[in-house]
Amino acid sequence: MKSHVSAMLLAAMAVAGCQQSRSNDNQTAAAARAEKPVAPAPVAKAAPAAQAAPAADCALPPKLALAAGFADPRKAFAPGSPAFRQTEAHFDAAYRKACATGVLRGHALMQAGAAQPDTLFLKNAPEANTASIYRDGERGGPAAGRVMVLEYFFLPADGATRAPTADELGDAIFCAAQGASAREQDESGRCLVD
């Protein structure tokens, strides 16, 4: 088949004449020039990664999971449920913003020595009034029981299902990673949990 195509091409060039042949040469040269800029494309792709370098100051975001004592008989916050997925999406947005704005630069969200440092456990606190992130477990107790938790009123006493907003989670990330100054705490109560 390749020889048939070659023969047909040769016949077409002979019929078209020298002028057409020069045109084809110009097209071939133009095509060769057009292909050359494709080679630097990997360099162009590398540039956005270099712009995203400040996010490298942040650790990978922790995955979310339900804490062992998360009582949810209706399975409203079961992994994969709409409320759980919404919480994951809001946490992802808040974490990315904290990285981009420098909240996590030089500050780890997940405390060193946490039993599962790649996982943030959702802990329901029906009477809570804000989101908070901290290391749970008995002080001085076994390290295996000291995990990082995101405490929130996911399932308050009124039976509703609540997913924290990205702003609430952003504030919880700030408070866990940096904390408010004494002045901020006195004036606004920021990072003070009831």
C-alpha positions, 0 to 999 in steps of 0.5 A: 500500500505504501508503494501505491501511495508513493507512486500516486504522489510521484504522478501527481507531482509530475502533472502539477509541474515545477511551480506546484512542486515549489509550493509543496516545498514551501508548505513542507518547510512551513510545516517543519517550522510550525512543528519546531515550536512544539518542542518547547511545549514541555518548558511552557508547561513547566512554567505554571508549576514554577508559579505554583511553587509557593504552595509547595510550602504546604504539606499535602492536605489530610484526608477526612474520615469519621472519628470512631465515636461519630454517632450517625444512625441515619448515615448522613455523614457516611463517606460518599454521602452528599454532606460528607462530599460537601465537607470535603469540598469546603475543606479542600477550598479552605486548605488551598486558600490557607496555602495560597495566602501563607497561613500554613507557611511555616506552620503545620496543620497536623501536629507532629506525633499524631497517630494518623498524621495524614487523616483529619477525623470528623468529630460531631459536637452537637453543642459546639458553635464553631469549627475547631481542629485539634489533637484529640485524646488523653494527654499523656495517653498512648500516642495511638489514641491521639489523632487530629480532629475537626470538631463541628456540629455536623449533627446538632440536637435539632436533627439537621445535617450541617456541613461547615462552610469554607470560611468556617474551615478556613478560620479553624485552619488558621486557629489550629496552625497559627492561633490568634494573638492575645489581643485578637482573642481579647477583642474579638474572641477569635480562636477561643472555643467555648 
